[in-house]
Amino acid sequence: MTMSMEAVPAAPQDRRTLRQNFGMRPMEPVPAPEITPSLPPGEAERRIDHARTWNLAAGIEKGLQQVCILQDIAQGTHEGLRTTQAVNALREVPMDSSGNMVQLTNEITSGTVRLDDGREIAVYAKSENGELAFFIDPQSGAMMRVVRRMENGVQISEIRPHEEENYSGRLLYARQRAKYQEANRRNIARYYGIAPEDVPLSLEKLNLRSMDSGRAFRAEYAASALDRLTGFDIVPPTALRETDGAFSTVQAGAPGEPLDDEETKSLLEKGPAHPGAKSLMRLACFDYLIKSTDRHMNNFFYDPATHRFSGIDNGYSNGYSMAAEFTGTGGDTERHDFTADPYLSYPMEIVEQHEDWLLDDQAVNQLKTLFGEIKNHLLFAEGKMSAEQSAALPEHVKQGAAAKTLSLTFRLLHERVDEQGNVTPASAAIARKEAMEFLRRLNYLIAHRKPPQLPDHLQTRAGLKHVFESQPAQAA
């Protein structure tokens, strides 16, 4: 190993110097896998999909290196470089004291990585094998769990009784979800303009959100990539790894810990005057951008030493959206577009409490730059610019590093392949629409400097009322 996460020198001056000093090892693409007739059903498709995913991630990393360097130069910092170094380290260094990857089956695994400079940092690994998938047995009515594991390089799925402390609550959830799943499929199809049978969701095996099971690792990695693309710097460095045929993400441990009720009450009262207000607003805006459905109080940490918040556990973000029609109070039909699993974000709800709590100038300018570069690249690529306008564009805008990185990220999230390894048209349509919707949300943040207010029914879901109710009455 030649790269560490140690402190870098003063603010960078140019890209050539950065590359010479810090290497920037690429994430090497992989060739198409060898496919034999003896593979079990679905295994050839999975291996082709894996190779595509790795190569898409290699393209994302290549684009992010350029984008992050330019961000560092513009801001006179080296945060993007530090994150790139960290991701490289997490992707390559051995885990645990034995030098081997720790077991990554059916659970979140915590461990350590040893860096080039000898330091060890805590990490959290999530495998595609460990993501929860379950279904209701039609014979017994009991809830069963799908457990995935690797055996001789082949992914095996086993069905076991699902046992946990909150079994009755989870069973009720599963039954309710199964009841409305077919309607959700139709509304998702209507949102993306595809046929209901082309919606890539299994009606038989459900996971915890409207995402096809076994793929939350993509959302985890994509959230980190989008954080780096926007320059928000609120998601711990997250690398994509493949070990023994299974994908996993490895994320650096976030500093600090979740807020308790007293600390949350102080944050609500101080609002923009709180020392961590800047990063919390960035996190709230980021949750809006990635359609976060799992940002409860244990999924964001506050570090009082640096006054910074971090968003962890992003596996249930960037899921499908759906269109639904409702009959209004006047009898008119109203149409609303929203995520199939509605937003759940305490940061989004917290920042609503103060009208003057706004996204900081640096973050807004970064979003303006990102949006402008993507827009101008698309106009240039489609030949919609005059010769004078094209000549004035910076070379990196013409090459489209930011635009291509965004496109690759949503392709990694949503594209699916058929048995022949071809991308299905429906999944390609979903990826394109989601990328454009991300840009629409980004433009909203530029204009308003804060996410839109959550509707009342979502505030009930992620309500903060209990924080005040839990406080003892003050003496007169």
For each residue, the residues with C-beta under 8 A, 3 or more apart:
1: 4 89 92 93 116
2: 23 116
3: 22 23 25 85 88 89 116
4: 1 85 89 115 116 117 119
5: 82 85 86 89 115 117 119 121
6: 115 116 117
7:
8: 22 78 81 82 85
9: 78
10:
11: 72 76 77 78
12: 15 17 18 69 72 73 78 81
13: 17 73
14: 17 18 73
15: 12 18 19 66 69 70 73
16: 19 20
17: 12 13 14 20 21
18: 12 14 15 21 22 24 69 72 81
19: 15 16 22 23 24
20: 16 17
21: 17 18
22: 3 8 18 19 81 85
23: 2 3 19
24: 18 19 65 84 88
25: 3 88 92
26: 58 61 62
27: 57 58 61 62 91
28: 58
29: 54 55 58
30: 51 54 55
31: 51
32: 48 51 421
33: 47 48 50 51
34:
35: 39 44 47 48
36: 39
37:
38:
39: 35 36 43 44 47 154
40: 43 154
41:
42: 45 46
43: 39 40 46 47 154 155
44: 35 39 47 48 419 421
45: 42 48 49 417 418 419 421
46: 42 43 49 50 155
47: 33 35 39 43 44 50 51
48: 32 33 35 44 45 51 52 417 421
49: 45 46 52 53 416 417
50: 33 46 47 53 54 242 245 247
51: 30 31 32 33 47 48 54 55
52: 48 49 55 56 415 417 421
53: 49 50 56 57 218 240 247 412
54: 29 30 50 51 57 58 240 242
55: 29 30 51 52 58 59
56: 52 53 59 60 408 411 412
57: 27 53 54 60 61 221 240 412
58: 26 27 28 29 54 55 61 62
59: 55 56 62 63 404 405 408
60: 56 57 63 64 225 405 408 409 412
61: 26 27 57 58 64 65 87
62: 26 27 58 59 65 66
63: 59 60 66 67 401 402 404 405 408
64: 60 61 67 68 84 225 228 229 405
65: 24 61 62 68 69 84
66: 15 62 63 69 70 396 401
67: 63 64 70 71 80 228 229 401 402 405
68: 64 65 71 72 80 81 83 84 228 231
69: 12 15 18 65 66 72 73 80 81
70: 15 66 67 73 74 396
71: 67 68 74 75 77 79 80 231 366
72: 11 12 18 68 69 75 76 77 78 79 80 81
73: 12 13 14 15 69 70 76
74: 70 71 369
75: 71 72 79 231 362 366
76: 11 72 73
77: 11 71 72 80
78: 8 9 11 12 72 81 82
79: 71 72 75 82 83 231 233
80: 67 68 69 71 72 77 83 84 228 231
81: 8 12 18 22 68 69 72 78 84 85
82: 5 8 78 79 85 86
83: 68 79 80 86 87 228 233 237
84: 24 64 65 68 80 81 87 88 228
85: 3 4 5 8 22 81 82 88 89
86: 5 82 83 89 90 237 252
87: 61 83 84 90 91 224 237 238 239
88: 3 24 25 84 85 91 92 239
89: 1 3 4 5 85 86 92 93 113 115 116
90: 86 87 93 113 123 237 238 239 241 250 251 252
91: 27 87 88 239 240 241 250
92: 1 25 88 89
93: 1 89 90 113 114 115 116
94: 99 100 101 113 114
95: 100 101 102 111 112 113 123 125 250
96: 99 100 101 102 111 112
97: 112
98:
99: 94 96
100: 94 95 96
101: 94 95 96 104 125 241 243 244
102: 95 96 109 111 125
103: 109
104: 101 109 125 126 127 129 130 243 246 248
105: 127 129 130 148 149 150
106: 129 130 147 148 149
107: 130
108: 124 125 126 130
109: 102 103 104 124 125 126 127 130
110: 122 123 124 125 253
111: 95 96 102 122 123 125
112: 95 96 97 120 121 122 123
113: 89 90 93 94 95 120 121 123 250
114: 93 94 118 119 120
115: 4 5 6 89 93 118 119 120 121
116: 1 2 3 4 6 89 93
117: 4 5 6
118: 114 115
119: 4 5 114 115
120: 112 113 114 115
121: 5 112 113 115 252 253
122: 110 111 112 252 253
123: 90 95 110 111 112 113 250 251 252 253
124: 108 109 110 250 251 253 312
125: 95 101 102 104 108 109 110 111 241 248 249 250 251
126: 104 108 109 130 131 216 217 220 248 249 251 315
127: 104 105 109 130 131 217 246 247 248
128: 131 148 214 215 216 217 246 247 248
129: 104 105 106 148 149 150 155 214 246
130: 104 105 106 107 108 109 126 127 148
131: 126 127 128 148 207 213 214 215 216 217 315
132: 145 207 208 213
133: 145 146 148 205 206 207 213 214
134: 143 144 145 146 162 170 174 205 206 207
135: 143 144 146 174 204 205 206
136: 141 142 143 144 171 174 175 178
137: 140 141 142 143 144
138: 141
139:
140: 137
141: 136 137 138
142: 136 137 161 162 171
143: 134 135 136 137 161 162 167 170 171 174
144: 134 135 136 137 159 160 161 162
145: 132 133 134 159 160 161 162
146: 133 134 135 157 158 159 205 213
147: 106 157 158 159 160
148: 105 106 128 129 130 131 133 155 156 157 158 214
149: 105 106 129 155 156 158
150: 105 129 153 154 155 156 244 245 246
151: 154 156
152:
153: 150 244 245
154: 39 40 43 150 151 245
155: 43 46 129 148 149 150 245 246
156: 148 149 150 151
157: 146 147 148
158: 146 147 148 149
159: 144 145 146 147
160: 144 145 147
161: 142 143 144 145
162: 134 142 143 144 145 167 170
163: 167
164: 167 170
165:
166: 169 170
167: 143 162 163 164 170 171
168: 171 172
169: 166 172 173
170: 134 143 162 164 166 167 173 174
171: 136 142 143 167 168 174 175
172: 168 169 175 176
173: 169 170 176 177
174: 134 135 136 143 170 171 177 178 206
175: 136 171 172 178 179
176: 172 173 179 180
177: 173 174 180 181 206
178: 136 174 175 181 203 206
179: 175 176
180: 176 177 183 184
181: 177 178 184 185 201 203 206
182: 185 186 203
183: 180 186 187
184: 180 181 187 188 210 322 340
185: 181 182 188 189 196 199 201 203
186: 182 183 189 190 196
187: 183 184 190 191 322 323 324 340
188: 184 185 191 192 199 201 210 320 321 322 340
189: 185 186 192 193 194 195 196 198 199
190: 186 187 193 322 323
191: 187 188 320 321 322 323 337 433
192: 188 189 199 320 321 426 429 430 433
193: 189 190 429 433
194: 189 198 199 426 429 430
195: 189 198 426
196: 185 186 189 199
197:
198: 189 194 195 424 425 426
199: 185 188 189 192 194 196 320 426
200: 212 416 424 426 427 430
201: 181 185 188 210 211 212 320
202: 205 206 212 213
203: 178 181 182 185
204: 135
205: 133 134 135 146 202 213
206: 133 134 135 174 177 178 181 202 213
207: 131 132 133 134 211 212 213 214 216
208: 132 316
209: 216 293 294 316 319 340 341
210: 184 188 201 319 320 322 339 340 341
211: 201 207 215 216 219 316 319 320
212: 200 201 202 207 215
213: 131 132 133 146 202 205 206 207
214: 128 129 131 133 148 207
215: 128 131 211 212 218 219
216: 126 128 131 207 209 211 219 220 315 316
217: 126 127 128 131 220 221 240 247 248 249 315
218: 53 215 221 222 412 413
219: 211 215 216 222 223 314 315 316 317 318 319 413
220: 126 216 217 223 224 238 249 251 313 314 315
221: 57 217 218 224 225 238 239 240 249 412
222: 218 219 225 226 290 317 318 409 410 412 413
223: 219 220 226 227 235 238 290 311 314 317 318
224: 87 220 221 227 228 235 236 237 238 251 314
225: 60 64 221 222 228 229 405 409
226: 222 223 229 230 286 289 290 409 438
227: 223 224 230 232 233 234 235 286 311
228: 64 67 68 80 83 84 224 225 231
229: 64 67 225 226 370 402 405 406 409
230: 226 227 286 289 363 366 367 370 442
231: 68 71 75 79 80 228 363 366 370
232: 227 235 282 283 285 286 363 366
233: 79 83 227 282
234: 227 279 282 283 286 308 309 310 311
235: 223 224 227 232 238 286 310 311 312 314
236: 224 251 252 253 254 310 312
237: 83 86 87 90 224 251 252
238: 87 90 220 221 223 224 235 249 250 251 252
239: 87 88 90 91 221 249 250 251
240: 53 54 57 91 217 221 247 248 249
241: 90 91 101 125 247 248 249 250
242: 50 54 245 246 247 248
243: 101 104 246 248
244: 101 150 153
245: 50 150 153 154 155 242
246: 104 127 128 129 150 155 242 243
247: 50 53 127 128 217 240 241 242
248: 104 125 126 127 128 217 240 241 242 243
249: 125 126 217 220 221 238 239 240 241
250: 90 91 95 113 123 124 125 238 239 241
251: 90 123 124 125 126 220 224 236 237 238 239 312
252: 86 90 121 122 123 236 237 238
253: 110 121 122 123 124 236
254: 236 301 303 310 312
255: 301 303 305 306 308 310
256: 301 302 303 304 305 308 309 310
257: 301 302
258: 297 298 299 300 301 302
259: 263 264 267 297 302
260: 263 264
261: 264 265 466 467 470 471
262: 265 266 471
263: 259 260 266 267 302
264: 259 260 261 267 268 297 350 464 467
265: 261 262 268 269 467 468 471
266: 262 263 269 270 274
267: 259 263 264 270 271 274 276 280 350
268: 264 265 271 350 353 464 467
269: 265 266
270: 266 267 273 274 277
271: 267 268 274 277 353 354 356 357
272: 277 354 356 357 358
273: 270 277
274: 266 267 270 271 277 280
275: 307
276: 267 279 280 302 307 308 309
277: 270 271 272 273 274 280 281 357
278: 281 282 307 360
279: 234 276 282 283 307 308 309
280: 267 274 276 277 283 284 309 347 350 351
281: 277 278 284 285 347 351 357 358 359 360 450
282: 232 233 234 278 279 285 286 309 359 360 363
283: 232 234 279 280 286 287 295 300 309 310 311 347
284: 280 281 287 288 345 347 348 350 351 450 451
285: 232 281 282 288 289 359 363 445 450 451
286: 226 227 230 232 234 235 282 283 289 290 292 311
287: 283 284 290 292 295 311 317 343 345 347 348 451
288: 284 285 291 292 343 345 348 441 444 445 451 452
289: 226 230 285 286 438 441 442 445
290: 222 223 226 286 287 314 317 318
291: 288 317 318 319 321 339 343
292: 286 287 288 295 311 314 316 317 343 344 345
293: 209 316 317 319 339 341 342 343 344
294: 209 299 313 314 315 316 317 344
295: 283 287 292 299 300 311 344 345 346 347 348 462
296: 299 344 346 462
297: 258 259 264 300 346
298: 258
299: 258 294 295 296 311 312 313
300: 258 283 295 297 309 310 311 312 346 347
301: 254 255 256 257 258 309 310 312
302: 256 257 258 259 263 276 308 309
303: 254 255 256 306 307 308 309 310
304: 256 307
305: 255 256
306: 255 303
307: 275 276 278 279 303 304
308: 234 255 256 276 279 302 303
309: 234 256 276 279 280 282 283 300 301 302 303 347
310: 234 235 236 254 255 256 283 300 301 303
311: 223 227 234 235 283 286 287 292 295 299 300 314 347
312: 124 235 236 251 254 299 300 301
313: 220 294 299 316
314: 219 220 223 224 235 290 292 294 311 317
315: 126 131 216 217 219 220 294
316: 208 209 211 216 219 292 293 294 313 319 341
317: 219 222 223 287 290 291 292 293 294 314
318: 219 222 223 290 291 410 413 434
319: 209 210 211 219 291 293 316 339 340 341
320: 188 191 192 199 201 210 211 339 340 430
321: 188 191 192 291 337 338 339 340 434 437
322: 184 187 188 190 191 210 337 338 339 340
323: 187 190 191 335 336 337
324: 187 335 336 338
325: 333 334 335
326: 333 334 335 336
327: 331 332 333 334
328: 331 332 333 334
329:
330:
331: 327 328
332: 327 328
333: 325 326 327 328
334: 325 326 327 328
335: 323 324 325 326
336: 323 324 326
337: 191 321 322 323
338: 321 322 324 342
339: 210 291 293 319 320 321 322 342 343
340: 184 187 188 209 210 319 320 321 322
341: 209 210 293 316 319 344
342: 293 338 339 457 458 461
343: 287 288 291 292 293 339 348 454 458
344: 292 293 294 295 296 341 458 461 462
345: 284 287 288 292 295 348 349 454 462
346: 295 296 297 300 349 350 462 464
347: 280 281 283 284 287 295 300 309 311 350 351
348: 284 287 288 295 343 345 351 352 451 454
349: 345 346 352 353 454 459 462 463 464
350: 264 267 268 280 284 346 347 353 464
351: 280 281 284 347 348 354 357 450 451
352: 348 349 453 454
353: 268 271 349 350 357
354: 271 272 351 357
355:
356: 271 272
357: 271 272 277 281 351 353 354 450
358: 272 281 449 450
359: 281 282 285 363 364 445 449 450
360: 278 281 282 363 364
361: 364 365
362: 75 365 366
363: 230 231 232 282 285 359 360 366 367
364: 359 360 361 367 368 445 446 449
365: 361 362 368 369
366: 71 75 230 231 232 362 363 369 370
367: 230 363 364 370 371 442 445 446
368: 364 365 371 372 446
369: 74 365 366 372 373
370: 229 230 231 366 367 373 374 402 442
371: 367 368 374 375 439 442 443 446
372: 368 369 375 376
373: 369 370 376 377 396 397 402 403
374: 370 371 377 378 400 402 403 406 439
375: 371 372 378 379
376: 372 373 379 380 385 393 397
377: 373 374 380 381 397 398 399 400 402 403
378: 374 375 381 382 403
379: 375 376 382 384 385
380: 376 377 383 384 385 390 393 397 398
381: 377 378 400 403
382: 378 379
383: 380
384: 379 380
385: 376 379 380 389 390 393
386: 389 390
387: 390 391
388: 391 392
389: 385 386 392 393
390: 380 385 386 387 393 398
391: 387 388
392: 388 389
393: 376 380 385 389 390 397 398
394: 397 398
395: 398 399
396: 66 70 373 399 401
397: 373 376 377 380 393 394 400
398: 377 380 390 393 394 395
399: 377 395 396
400: 374 377 381 397 403 404
401: 63 66 67 396 404 405
402: 63 67 229 370 373 374 377 405 406
403: 373 374 377 378 381 400 406 407
404: 59 63 400 401 407 408
405: 59 60 63 64 67 225 229 401 402 408 409
406: 229 374 402 403 409 410 435 438 439
407: 403 404 410 411 431 435
408: 56 59 60 63 404 405 411 412
409: 60 222 225 226 229 405 406 412 413 435
410: 222 318 406 407 413 414 431 432 434 435 438
411: 56 407 408 414 415 428 431
412: 53 56 57 60 218 221 222 408 409 415
413: 218 219 222 318 409 410 431 434
414: 410 411 427 430 431 434
415: 52 411 412 423 424 427 428 431
416: 49 200 423 424 427
417: 45 48 49 52 420 421 422 423 424
418: 45 421 422 424
419: 44 45
420: 417
421: 32 44 45 48 52 417 418
422: 417 418
423: 415 416 417 427 428
424: 198 200 415 416 417 418 427 428
425: 198 428 429
426: 192 194 195 198 199 200 429 430
427: 200 414 415 416 423 424 430 431
428: 411 415 423 424 425 431 432
429: 192 193 194 425 426 432 433
430: 192 194 200 320 414 426 427 433 434
431: 407 410 411 413 414 415 427 428 434 435
432: 410 428 429 435 436
433: 191 192 193 429 430 436 437
434: 318 321 410 413 414 430 431 437 438
435: 406 407 409 410 431 432 438 439
436: 432 433 439 440
437: 321 433 434 440 441
438: 226 289 406 410 434 435 441 442
439: 371 374 406 435 436 442 443
440: 436 437 443 444
441: 288 289 437 438 444 445
442: 230 289 367 370 371 438 439 445 446
443: 371 439 440 446 447
444: 288 440 441 447 448 451 452
445: 285 288 289 359 364 367 441 442 448 449 450 451
446: 364 367 368 371 442 443 449
447: 443 444
448: 444 445 451 452
449: 358 359 364 445 446
450: 281 284 285 351 357 358 359 445
451: 284 285 287 288 348 351 444 445 448
452: 288 444 448
453: 352
454: 343 345 348 349 352 458 459 462
455: 458 459
456: 459 460
457: 342 460 461
458: 342 343 344 454 455 461 462
459: 349 454 455 456 462 463
460: 456 457 463
461: 342 344 457 458
462: 295 296 344 345 346 349 454 458 459
463: 349 459 460 466
464: 264 268 346 349 350 467 468
465: 468 469
466: 261 463 469 470
467: 261 264 265 268 464 470 471
468: 265 464 465 471
469: 465 466
470: 261 466 467
471: 261 262 265 467 468
472:
473:
474:
475:
476:
